[in-house]
Amino acid sequence: MDSITTIYCDFDGTITKKDAVNTFFELFADPSWTDSEKLWVEGKISSKENAIRQVALIRETTPKELDDYIKNIEI
């Protein structure tokens, strides 16, 4: 395994051209992740509840899929 030399952390799209989390869910989660997002935006559920619901909807992915996704995030 290669060592990690740099870590970029972007929760809200401030350094990426597209919101990296939403793009991740668009690619790797059941489309119903947006239902939970809507409830969170409306203030009906907490950030924690939203994260729990959305993470549960992520489909199984391969290491290559994840690597390709990460490599293609534009900063």
C-alpha positions in Angstrom: 0.0 0.0 0.0 1.3 3.4 -0.9 1.7 5.9 1.8 -0.6 8.9 1.9 1.2 12.2 1.5 -1.7 14.6 1.2 -5.3 14.7 2.5 -7.9 17.1 1.3 -11.1 17.5 3.3 -14.0 19.2 1.8 -17.5 18.9 3.4 -19.4 21.5 1.4 -17.8 22.0 -2.0 -15.6 24.9 -1.0 -12.5 23.5 -2.8 -14.1 21.1 -5.2 -15.9 22.1 -8.4 -18.8 19.8 -7.5 -20.0 18.8 -4.0 -17.9 15.6 -3.5 -20.3 14.0 -1.0 -23.5 14.5 -3.1 -21.6 13.3 -6.2 -20.5 10.2 -4.2 -24.1 9.4 -3.3 -25.3 10.0 -6.9 -22.8 7.4 -8.0 -22.8 4.8 -5.2 -26.1 5.0 -3.3 -29.7 4.2 -3.9 -31.4 7.2 -5.4 -33.6 7.5 -2.3 -30.7 9.2 -0.5 -32.2 12.5 -1.8 -35.4 11.8 0.3 -33.3 12.0 3.5 -31.4 15.0 2.2 -34.7 16.8 1.7 -35.8 16.1 5.2 -32.5 17.4 6.5 -32.7 20.6 4.5 -36.2 21.1 5.8 -34.9 20.7 9.4 -37.0 17.6 10.0 -34.0 15.4 10.8 -30.6 16.0 12.3 -27.3 15.9 10.4 -26.5 12.7 12.3 -29.8 11.1 11.3 -29.3 12.2 7.7 -25.8 10.7 7.6 -27.0 7.4 9.1 -29.8 7.1 6.6 -27.7 8.0 3.6 -24.7 5.8 4.5 -27.1 2.8 4.8 -28.0 3.3 1.2 -24.5 3.0 -0.3 -24.1 0.0 -2.5 -21.1 -2.3 -2.4 -18.3 -0.8 -4.4 -14.9 -2.0 -5.5 -11.6 -0.4 -4.5 -11.1 0.5 -8.1 -14.4 2.3 -8.3 -13.5 4.3 -5.2 -10.0 5.1 -6.5 -11.4 6.2 -9.8 -13.9 8.4 -8.1 -11.3 10.1 -5.9 -8.9 10.6 -8.7 -11.6 12.4 -10.8 -12.7 14.9 -8.2 -11.8 18.3 -9.6 -10.3 20.9 -7.2 
